[in-house]
Amino acid sequence: MALNLDLWKLLAGLGIFLFGMLLIEESVKALSGRAFRRIIQVYTNGRLRAISSGATVTALLQSSSAVSLMVLAFVGAGVMSMPNAIGVIMGSNIGTTLTD
C-alpha cells in the first residue's frame, strides 16, 4: 500500500486546529470572571492539588486529550499559570492510566 500524503490537507487541518484553539482562548478570556479564575487557582495551587485535579477531571471526562486542550486554553487565556498546568497535565496522564 502506497503512502499518499496530501500536504494541502495536512496544512488545512493544522490551520483549522490552530484557529479553533485561538477561538477557545478568546472565549475563555471573555467569559472568565474573577470567581472562575479564583476556582482554577485554588484547585491547581500546589503540585499535589494540580496533579489530583488533573486525575479527577480526566476520570470524570474519560479523556486526557480534552483535559489537555482545556488546560492549554486556560494557559493561553492567562487563567492558569504554566507550573500549575504542568501538574494538571501530569495528573491527566495518571488519571488515564488509573481509569483504563
Backbone as XML, in Angstrom:
<?xml version="1.0"?>
<chain id="A" units="angstrom">
  <residue number="1" name="MET">
    <atom name="N" x="0.845" y="-1.166" z="0.000"/>
    <atom name="CA" x="0.000" y="0.000" z="0.000"/>
    <atom name="C" x="0.900" y="1.243" z="0.000"/>
  </residue>
  <residue number="2" name="ALA">
    <atom name="N" x="0.636" y="2.135" z="-0.897"/>
    <atom name="CA" x="1.451" y="3.338" z="-1.037"/>
    <atom name="C" x="0.954" y="4.420" z="-0.079"/>
  </residue>
  <residue number="3" name="LEU">
    <atom name="N" x="1.896" y="5.137" z="0.474"/>
    <atom name="CA" x="1.563" y="6.241" z="1.374"/>
    <atom name="C" x="1.348" y="7.490" z="0.540"/>
  </residue>
  <residue number="4" name="ASN">
    <atom name="N" x="0.134" y="7.983" z="0.559"/>
    <atom name="CA" x="-0.213" y="9.158" z="-0.231"/>
    <atom name="C" x="-0.486" y="10.312" z="0.728"/>
  </residue>
  <residue number="5" name="LEU">
    <atom name="N" x="0.493" y="11.195" z="0.877"/>
    <atom name="CA" x="0.378" y="12.325" z="1.793"/>
    <atom name="C" x="-0.014" y="13.559" z="1.007"/>
  </residue>
  <residue number="6" name="ASP">
    <atom name="N" x="-1.149" y="14.100" z="1.356"/>
    <atom name="CA" x="-1.615" y="15.319" z="0.708"/>
    <atom name="C" x="-1.247" y="16.501" z="1.596"/>
  </residue>
  <residue number="7" name="LEU">
    <atom name="N" x="-0.227" y="17.250" z="1.196"/>
    <atom name="CA" x="0.310" y="18.334" z="2.004"/>
    <atom name="C" x="-0.724" y="19.419" z="2.258"/>
  </residue>
  <residue number="8" name="TRP">
    <atom name="N" x="-1.558" y="19.710" z="1.272"/>
    <atom name="CA" x="-2.548" y="20.766" z="1.440"/>
    <atom name="C" x="-3.596" y="20.400" z="2.482"/>
  </residue>
  <residue number="9" name="LYS">
    <atom name="N" x="-4.000" y="19.137" z="2.511"/>
    <atom name="CA" x="-4.970" y="18.709" z="3.525"/>
    <atom name="C" x="-4.348" y="18.763" z="4.917"/>
  </residue>
  <residue number="10" name="LEU">
    <atom name="N" x="-3.078" y="18.403" z="5.016"/>
    <atom name="CA" x="-2.374" y="18.474" z="6.291"/>
    <atom name="C" x="-2.303" y="19.915" z="6.783"/>
  </residue>
  <residue number="11" name="LEU">
    <atom name="N" x="-1.922" y="20.832" z="5.914"/>
    <atom name="CA" x="-1.836" y="22.247" z="6.302"/>
    <atom name="C" x="-3.202" y="22.832" z="6.619"/>
  </residue>
  <residue number="12" name="ALA">
    <atom name="N" x="-4.224" y="22.427" z="5.867"/>
    <atom name="CA" x="-5.579" y="22.912" z="6.142"/>
    <atom name="C" x="-6.062" y="22.416" z="7.501"/>
  </residue>
  <residue number="13" name="GLY">
    <atom name="N" x="-5.820" y="21.154" z="7.804"/>
    <atom name="CA" x="-6.221" y="20.610" z="9.098"/>
    <atom name="C" x="-5.500" y="21.286" z="10.245"/>
  </residue>
  <residue number="14" name="LEU">
    <atom name="N" x="-4.212" y="21.524" z="10.087"/>
    <atom name="CA" x="-3.436" y="22.217" z="11.111"/>
    <atom name="C" x="-3.941" y="23.648" z="11.297"/>
  </residue>
  <residue number="15" name="GLY">
    <atom name="N" x="-4.261" y="24.315" z="10.200"/>
    <atom name="CA" x="-4.782" y="25.678" z="10.278"/>
    <atom name="C" x="-6.131" y="25.744" z="10.983"/>
  </residue>
  <residue number="16" name="ILE">
    <atom name="N" x="-7.008" y="24.792" z="10.690"/>
    <atom name="CA" x="-8.314" y="24.761" z="11.348"/>
    <atom name="C" x="-8.157" y="24.492" z="12.836"/>
  </residue>
  <residue number="17" name="PHE">
    <atom name="N" x="-7.246" y="23.582" z="13.200"/>
    <atom name="CA" x="-6.994" y="23.291" z="14.619"/>
    <atom name="C" x="-6.487" y="24.528" z="15.346"/>
  </residue>
  <residue number="18" name="LEU">
    <atom name="N" x="-5.506" y="25.224" z="14.770"/>
    <atom name="CA" x="-4.956" y="26.423" z="15.420"/>
    <atom name="C" x="-5.991" y="27.532" z="15.512"/>
  </residue>
  <residue number="19" name="PHE">
    <atom name="N" x="-6.829" y="27.666" z="14.492"/>
    <atom name="CA" x="-7.890" y="28.670" z="14.528"/>
    <atom name="C" x="-8.895" y="28.334" z="15.629"/>
  </residue>
  <residue number="20" name="GLY">
    <atom name="N" x="-9.222" y="27.062" z="15.778"/>
    <atom name="CA" x="-10.122" y="26.640" z="16.845"/>
    <atom name="C" x="-9.547" y="26.922" z="18.221"/>
  </residue>
  <residue number="21" name="MET">
    <atom name="N" x="-8.252" y="26.674" z="18.393"/>
    <atom name="CA" x="-7.603" y="26.972" z="19.670"/>
    <atom name="C" x="-7.626" y="28.473" z="19.957"/>
  </residue>
  <residue number="22" name="LEU">
    <atom name="N" x="-7.428" y="29.290" z="18.940"/>
    <atom name="CA" x="-7.490" y="30.741" z="19.115"/>
    <atom name="C" x="-8.887" y="31.171" z="19.561"/>
  </residue>
  <residue number="23" name="LEU">
    <atom name="N" x="-9.923" y="30.598" z="18.944"/>
    <atom name="CA" x="-11.292" y="30.939" z="19.337"/>
    <atom name="C" x="-11.592" y="30.506" z="20.769"/>
  </residue>
  <residue number="24" name="ILE">
    <atom name="N" x="-11.096" y="29.330" z="21.164"/>
    <atom name="CA" x="-11.319" y="28.868" z="22.530"/>
    <atom name="C" x="-10.633" y="29.799" z="23.526"/>
  </residue>
  <residue number="25" name="GLU">
    <atom name="N" x="-9.392" y="30.208" z="23.248"/>
    <atom name="CA" x="-8.675" y="31.112" z="24.145"/>
    <atom name="C" x="-9.413" y="32.437" z="24.299"/>
  </residue>
  <residue number="26" name="GLU">
    <atom name="N" x="-9.871" y="32.990" z="23.183"/>
    <atom name="CA" x="-10.587" y="34.270" z="23.248"/>
    <atom name="C" x="-11.894" y="34.130" z="24.010"/>
  </residue>
  <residue number="27" name="SER">
    <atom name="N" x="-12.586" y="33.016" z="23.837"/>
    <atom name="CA" x="-13.838" y="32.788" z="24.556"/>
    <atom name="C" x="-13.599" y="32.641" z="26.053"/>
  </residue>
  <residue number="28" name="VAL">
    <atom name="N" x="-12.542" y="31.926" z="26.422"/>
    <atom name="CA" x="-12.227" y="31.764" z="27.848"/>
    <atom name="C" x="-11.865" y="33.112" z="28.456"/>
  </residue>
  <residue number="29" name="LYS">
    <atom name="N" x="-11.110" y="33.922" z="27.722"/>
    <atom name="CA" x="-10.771" y="35.264" z="28.221"/>
    <atom name="C" x="-12.025" y="36.092" z="28.458"/>
  </residue>
  <residue number="30" name="ALA">
    <atom name="N" x="-12.951" y="36.026" z="27.502"/>
    <atom name="CA" x="-14.153" y="36.846" z="27.598"/>
    <atom name="C" x="-15.101" y="36.364" z="28.688"/>
  </residue>
  <residue number="31" name="LEU">
    <atom name="N" x="-15.169" y="35.057" z="28.905"/>
    <atom name="CA" x="-16.154" y="34.512" z="29.829"/>
    <atom name="C" x="-15.635" y="34.288" z="31.244"/>
  </residue>
  <residue number="32" name="SER">
    <atom name="N" x="-14.326" y="34.353" z="31.424"/>
    <atom name="CA" x="-13.793" y="34.059" z="32.759"/>
    <atom name="C" x="-13.842" y="35.308" z="33.626"/>
  </residue>
  <residue number="33" name="GLY">
    <atom name="N" x="-14.544" y="35.163" z="34.710"/>
    <atom name="CA" x="-14.628" y="36.245" z="35.678"/>
    <atom name="C" x="-13.696" y="35.985" z="36.841"/>
  </residue>
  <residue number="34" name="ARG">
    <atom name="N" x="-13.793" y="36.823" z="37.825"/>
    <atom name="CA" x="-12.930" y="36.715" z="38.994"/>
    <atom name="C" x="-13.164" y="35.405" z="39.744"/>
  </residue>
  <residue number="35" name="ALA">
    <atom name="N" x="-14.417" y="34.975" z="39.870"/>
    <atom name="CA" x="-14.730" y="33.746" z="40.604"/>
    <atom name="C" x="-14.154" y="32.516" z="39.877"/>
  </residue>
  <residue number="36" name="PHE">
    <atom name="N" x="-14.270" y="32.483" z="38.556"/>
    <atom name="CA" x="-13.739" y="31.357" z="37.790"/>
    <atom name="C" x="-12.220" y="31.280" z="37.913"/>
  </residue>
  <residue number="37" name="ARG">
    <atom name="N" x="-11.566" y="32.415" z="37.791"/>
    <atom name="CA" x="-10.107" y="32.441" z="37.937"/>
    <atom name="C" x="-9.685" y="31.994" z="39.339"/>
  </residue>
  <residue number="38" name="ARG">
    <atom name="N" x="-10.443" y="32.388" z="40.332"/>
    <atom name="CA" x="-10.131" y="32.007" z="41.709"/>
    <atom name="C" x="-10.309" y="30.502" z="41.916"/>
  </residue>
  <residue number="39" name="ILE">
    <atom name="N" x="-11.367" y="29.937" z="41.359"/>
    <atom name="CA" x="-11.598" y="28.495" z="41.475"/>
    <atom name="C" x="-10.462" y="27.716" z="40.824"/>
  </residue>
  <residue number="40" name="ILE">
    <atom name="N" x="-10.060" y="28.130" z="39.624"/>
    <atom name="CA" x="-8.955" y="27.456" z="38.939"/>
    <atom name="C" x="-7.677" y="27.578" z="39.756"/>
  </residue>
  <residue number="41" name="GLN">
    <atom name="N" x="-7.441" y="28.742" z="40.310"/>
    <atom name="CA" x="-6.223" y="28.954" z="41.109"/>
    <atom name="C" x="-6.233" y="28.097" z="42.374"/>
  </residue>
  <residue number="42" name="VAL">
    <atom name="N" x="-7.366" y="28.013" z="43.047"/>
    <atom name="CA" x="-7.447" y="27.239" z="44.288"/>
    <atom name="C" x="-7.244" y="25.752" z="44.018"/>
  </residue>
  <residue number="43" name="TYR">
    <atom name="N" x="-7.894" y="25.227" z="42.965"/>
    <atom name="CA" x="-7.818" y="23.793" z="42.699"/>
    <atom name="C" x="-6.509" y="23.358" z="42.048"/>
  </residue>
  <residue number="44" name="THR">
    <atom name="N" x="-5.713" y="24.291" z="41.560"/>
    <atom name="CA" x="-4.453" y="23.911" z="40.920"/>
    <atom name="C" x="-3.240" y="24.505" z="41.626"/>
  </residue>
  <residue number="45" name="ASN">
    <atom name="N" x="-3.428" y="25.125" z="42.782"/>
    <atom name="CA" x="-2.311" y="25.719" z="43.504"/>
    <atom name="C" x="-1.560" y="24.627" z="44.266"/>
  </residue>
  <residue number="46" name="GLY">
    <atom name="N" x="-0.323" y="24.410" z="43.923"/>
    <atom name="CA" x="0.476" y="23.362" z="44.543"/>
    <atom name="C" x="0.544" y="22.129" z="43.659"/>
  </residue>
  <residue number="47" name="ARG">
    <atom name="N" x="1.646" y="21.406" z="43.774"/>
    <atom name="CA" x="1.863" y="20.244" z="42.901"/>
    <atom name="C" x="0.833" y="19.155" z="43.110"/>
  </residue>
  <residue number="48" name="LEU">
    <atom name="N" x="0.617" y="18.780" z="44.355"/>
    <atom name="CA" x="-0.306" y="17.669" z="44.623"/>
    <atom name="C" x="-1.742" y="18.012" z="44.265"/>
  </residue>
  <residue number="49" name="ARG">
    <atom name="N" x="-2.145" y="19.248" z="44.528"/>
    <atom name="CA" x="-3.502" y="19.665" z="44.152"/>
    <atom name="C" x="-3.676" y="19.658" z="42.640"/>
  </residue>
  <residue number="50" name="ALA">
    <atom name="N" x="-2.677" y="20.150" z="41.925"/>
    <atom name="CA" x="-2.764" y="20.186" z="40.461"/>
    <atom name="C" x="-2.821" y="18.775" z="39.887"/>
  </residue>
  <residue number="51" name="ILE">
    <atom name="N" x="-1.986" y="17.888" z="40.405"/>
    <atom name="CA" x="-1.970" y="16.514" z="39.903"/>
    <atom name="C" x="-3.283" y="15.811" z="40.225"/>
  </residue>
  <residue number="52" name="SER">
    <atom name="N" x="-3.784" y="15.978" z="41.450"/>
    <atom name="CA" x="-5.040" y="15.319" z="41.801"/>
    <atom name="C" x="-6.220" y="15.914" z="41.034"/>
  </residue>
  <residue number="53" name="SER">
    <atom name="N" x="-6.195" y="17.213" z="40.778"/>
    <atom name="CA" x="-7.255" y="17.831" z="39.978"/>
    <atom name="C" x="-7.243" y="17.298" z="38.554"/>
  </residue>
  <residue number="54" name="GLY">
    <atom name="N" x="-6.052" y="17.170" z="37.976"/>
    <atom name="CA" x="-5.942" y="16.627" z="36.621"/>
    <atom name="C" x="-6.429" y="15.198" z="36.540"/>
  </residue>
  <residue number="55" name="ALA">
    <atom name="N" x="-6.069" y="14.374" z="37.531"/>
    <atom name="CA" x="-6.505" y="12.975" z="37.543"/>
    <atom name="C" x="-8.021" y="12.879" z="37.726"/>
  </residue>
  <residue number="56" name="THR">
    <atom name="N" x="-8.571" y="13.718" z="38.586"/>
    <atom name="CA" x="-10.017" y="13.683" z="38.843"/>
    <atom name="C" x="-10.813" y="14.111" z="37.621"/>
  </residue>
  <residue number="57" name="VAL">
    <atom name="N" x="-10.417" y="15.202" z="37.014"/>
    <atom name="CA" x="-11.146" y="15.689" z="35.839"/>
    <atom name="C" x="-11.030" y="14.692" z="34.686"/>
  </residue>
  <residue number="58" name="THR">
    <atom name="N" x="-9.859" y="14.084" z="34.533"/>
    <atom name="CA" x="-9.694" y="13.075" z="33.490"/>
    <atom name="C" x="-10.567" y="11.856" z="33.772"/>
  </residue>
  <residue number="59" name="ALA">
    <atom name="N" x="-10.664" y="11.457" z="35.028"/>
    <atom name="CA" x="-11.521" y="10.327" z="35.375"/>
    <atom name="C" x="-12.990" y="10.649" z="35.096"/>
  </residue>
  <residue number="60" name="LEU">
    <atom name="N" x="-13.399" y="11.889" z="35.330"/>
    <atom name="CA" x="-14.786" y="12.278" z="35.073"/>
    <atom name="C" x="-15.088" y="12.385" z="33.575"/>
  </residue>
  <residue number="61" name="LEU">
    <atom name="N" x="-14.172" y="12.995" z="32.830"/>
    <atom name="CA" x="-14.393" y="13.197" z="31.398"/>
    <atom name="C" x="-14.000" y="11.995" z="30.550"/>
  </residue>
  <residue number="62" name="GLN">
    <atom name="N" x="-13.167" y="11.112" z="31.100"/>
    <atom name="CA" x="-12.653" y="9.945" z="30.378"/>
    <atom name="C" x="-11.884" y="10.344" z="29.127"/>
  </residue>
  <residue number="63" name="SER">
    <atom name="N" x="-11.196" y="11.498" z="29.169"/>
    <atom name="CA" x="-10.436" y="11.954" z="28.012"/>
    <atom name="C" x="-9.312" y="12.869" z="28.466"/>
  </residue>
  <residue number="64" name="SER">
    <atom name="N" x="-8.098" y="12.359" z="28.394"/>
    <atom name="CA" x="-6.959" y="13.207" z="28.752"/>
    <atom name="C" x="-6.696" y="14.244" z="27.668"/>
  </residue>
  <residue number="65" name="SER">
    <atom name="N" x="-7.092" y="13.953" z="26.439"/>
    <atom name="CA" x="-6.918" y="14.931" z="25.358"/>
    <atom name="C" x="-7.786" y="16.156" z="25.590"/>
  </residue>
  <residue number="66" name="ALA">
    <atom name="N" x="-9.015" y="15.955" z="26.021"/>
    <atom name="CA" x="-9.904" y="17.086" z="26.297"/>
    <atom name="C" x="-9.361" y="17.928" z="27.450"/>
  </residue>
  <residue number="67" name="VAL">
    <atom name="N" x="-8.848" y="17.268" z="28.475"/>
    <atom name="CA" x="-8.281" y="17.990" z="29.613"/>
    <atom name="C" x="-7.057" y="18.787" z="29.168"/>
  </residue>
  <residue number="68" name="SER">
    <atom name="N" x="-6.210" y="18.180" z="28.352"/>
    <atom name="CA" x="-5.017" y="18.884" z="27.857"/>
    <atom name="C" x="-5.393" y="20.106" z="27.034"/>
  </residue>
  <residue number="69" name="LEU">
    <atom name="N" x="-6.397" y="19.979" z="26.175"/>
    <atom name="CA" x="-6.821" y="21.125" z="25.363"/>
    <atom name="C" x="-7.413" y="22.234" z="26.234"/>
  </residue>
  <residue number="70" name="MET">
    <atom name="N" x="-8.176" y="21.865" z="27.256"/>
    <atom name="CA" x="-8.723" y="22.883" z="28.155"/>
    <atom name="C" x="-7.608" y="23.595" z="28.911"/>
  </residue>
  <residue number="71" name="VAL">
    <atom name="N" x="-6.621" y="22.824" z="29.366"/>
    <atom name="CA" x="-5.504" y="23.423" z="30.098"/>
    <atom name="C" x="-4.729" y="24.369" z="29.190"/>
  </residue>
  <residue number="72" name="LEU">
    <atom name="N" x="-4.498" y="23.970" z="27.946"/>
    <atom name="CA" x="-3.806" y="24.858" z="27.002"/>
    <atom name="C" x="-4.589" y="26.149" z="26.782"/>
  </residue>
  <residue number="73" name="ALA">
    <atom name="N" x="-5.900" y="26.037" z="26.684"/>
    <atom name="CA" x="-6.728" y="27.240" z="26.507"/>
    <atom name="C" x="-6.663" y="28.122" z="27.751"/>
  </residue>
  <residue number="74" name="PHE">
    <atom name="N" x="-6.672" y="27.513" z="28.942"/>
    <atom name="CA" x="-6.599" y="28.295" z="30.179"/>
    <atom name="C" x="-5.257" y="29.017" z="30.298"/>
  </residue>
  <residue number="75" name="VAL">
    <atom name="N" x="-4.187" y="28.349" z="29.915"/>
    <atom name="CA" x="-2.866" y="28.994" z="29.979"/>
    <atom name="C" x="-2.786" y="30.112" z="28.949"/>
  </residue>
  <residue number="76" name="GLY">
    <atom name="N" x="-3.276" y="29.849" z="27.750"/>
    <atom name="CA" x="-3.258" y="30.876" z="26.705"/>
    <atom name="C" x="-4.086" y="32.090" z="27.069"/>
  </residue>
  <residue number="77" name="ALA">
    <atom name="N" x="-5.171" y="31.870" z="27.810"/>
    <atom name="CA" x="-6.033" y="32.978" z="28.221"/>
    <atom name="C" x="-5.526" y="33.672" z="29.473"/>
  </residue>
  <residue number="78" name="GLY">
    <atom name="N" x="-4.497" y="33.120" z="30.108"/>
    <atom name="CA" x="-3.957" y="33.729" z="31.312"/>
    <atom name="C" x="-4.709" y="33.373" z="32.570"/>
  </residue>
  <residue number="79" name="VAL">
    <atom name="N" x="-5.564" y="32.364" z="32.514"/>
    <atom name="CA" x="-6.341" y="31.950" z="33.678"/>
    <atom name="C" x="-5.506" y="31.059" z="34.593"/>
  </residue>
  <residue number="80" name="MET">
    <atom name="N" x="-4.607" y="30.264" z="34.011"/>
    <atom name="CA" x="-3.804" y="29.296" z="34.764"/>
    <atom name="C" x="-2.326" y="29.542" z="34.473"/>
  </residue>
  <residue number="81" name="SER">
    <atom name="N" x="-1.493" y="29.340" z="35.481"/>
    <atom name="CA" x="-0.055" y="29.513" z="35.275"/>
    <atom name="C" x="0.543" y="28.231" z="34.692"/>
  </residue>
  <residue number="82" name="MET">
    <atom name="N" x="1.708" y="28.359" z="34.092"/>
    <atom name="CA" x="2.350" y="27.219" z="33.451"/>
    <atom name="C" x="2.747" y="26.116" z="34.440"/>
  </residue>
  <residue number="83" name="PRO">
    <atom name="N" x="3.327" y="26.426" z="35.616"/>
    <atom name="CA" x="3.638" y="25.334" z="36.560"/>
    <atom name="C" x="2.397" y="24.557" z="37.001"/>
  </residue>
  <residue number="84" name="ASN">
    <atom name="N" x="1.288" y="25.262" z="37.216"/>
    <atom name="CA" x="0.046" y="24.579" z="37.570"/>
    <atom name="C" x="-0.454" y="23.721" z="36.410"/>
  </residue>
  <residue number="85" name="ALA">
    <atom name="N" x="-0.306" y="24.221" z="35.196"/>
    <atom name="CA" x="-0.751" y="23.473" z="34.020"/>
    <atom name="C" x="0.058" y="22.194" z="33.844"/>
  </residue>
  <residue number="86" name="ILE">
    <atom name="N" x="1.344" y="22.254" z="34.122"/>
    <atom name="CA" x="2.183" y="21.059" z="34.014"/>
    <atom name="C" x="1.700" y="20.001" z="35.003"/>
  </residue>
  <residue number="87" name="GLY">
    <atom name="N" x="1.367" y="20.419" z="36.209"/>
    <atom name="CA" x="0.845" y="19.487" z="37.202"/>
    <atom name="C" x="-0.473" y="18.864" z="36.782"/>
  </residue>
  <residue number="88" name="VAL">
    <atom name="N" x="-1.366" y="19.675" z="36.212"/>
    <atom name="CA" x="-2.663" y="19.153" z="35.777"/>
    <atom name="C" x="-2.479" y="18.153" z="34.635"/>
  </residue>
  <residue number="89" name="ILE">
    <atom name="N" x="-1.587" y="18.443" z="33.711"/>
    <atom name="CA" x="-1.363" y="17.517" z="32.596"/>
    <atom name="C" x="-0.715" y="16.231" z="33.102"/>
  </residue>
  <residue number="90" name="MET">
    <atom name="N" x="0.190" y="16.327" z="34.061"/>
    <atom name="CA" x="0.745" y="15.108" z="34.660"/>
    <atom name="C" x="-0.354" y="14.301" z="35.335"/>
  </residue>
  <residue number="91" name="GLY">
    <atom name="N" x="-1.230" y="14.974" z="36.060"/>
    <atom name="CA" x="-2.364" y="14.292" z="36.680"/>
    <atom name="C" x="-3.303" y="13.700" z="35.665"/>
  </residue>
  <residue number="92" name="SER">
    <atom name="N" x="-3.441" y="14.363" z="34.533"/>
    <atom name="CA" x="-4.278" y="13.839" z="33.461"/>
    <atom name="C" x="-3.728" y="12.518" z="32.933"/>
  </residue>
  <residue number="93" name="ASN">
    <atom name="N" x="-2.417" y="12.455" z="32.786"/>
    <atom name="CA" x="-1.801" y="11.206" z="32.341"/>
    <atom name="C" x="-1.968" y="10.110" z="33.394"/>
  </residue>
  <residue number="94" name="ILE">
    <atom name="N" x="-1.843" y="10.471" z="34.652"/>
    <atom name="CA" x="-2.052" y="9.498" z="35.725"/>
    <atom name="C" x="-3.510" y="9.044" z="35.757"/>
  </residue>
  <residue number="95" name="GLY">
    <atom name="N" x="-4.428" y="9.969" z="35.588"/>
    <atom name="CA" x="-5.848" y="9.624" z="35.564"/>
    <atom name="C" x="-6.197" y="8.693" z="34.419"/>
  </residue>
  <residue number="96" name="THR">
    <atom name="N" x="-5.570" y="8.895" z="33.268"/>
    <atom name="CA" x="-5.802" y="7.993" z="32.140"/>
    <atom name="C" x="-5.310" y="6.594" z="32.473"/>
  </residue>
  <residue number="97" name="THR">
    <atom name="N" x="-4.159" y="6.507" z="33.112"/>
    <atom name="CA" x="-3.593" y="5.209" z="33.474"/>
    <atom name="C" x="-4.484" y="4.495" z="34.495"/>
  </residue>
  <residue number="98" name="LEU">
    <atom name="N" x="-5.003" y="5.236" z="35.459"/>
    <atom name="CA" x="-5.813" y="4.621" z="36.511"/>
    <atom name="C" x="-7.194" y="4.191" z="36.031"/>
  </residue>
  <residue number="99" name="THR">
    <atom name="N" x="-7.762" y="4.886" z="35.071"/>
    <atom name="CA" x="-9.129" y="4.575" z="34.636"/>
    <atom name="C" x="-9.188" y="3.553" z="33.517"/>
  </residue>
  <residue number="100" name="ASP">
    <atom name="N" x="-8.075" y="3.182" z="32.935"/>
    <atom name="CA" x="-8.106" y="2.176" z="31.857"/>
    <atom name="C" x="-8.239" y="0.786" z="32.368"/>
  </residue>
</chain>
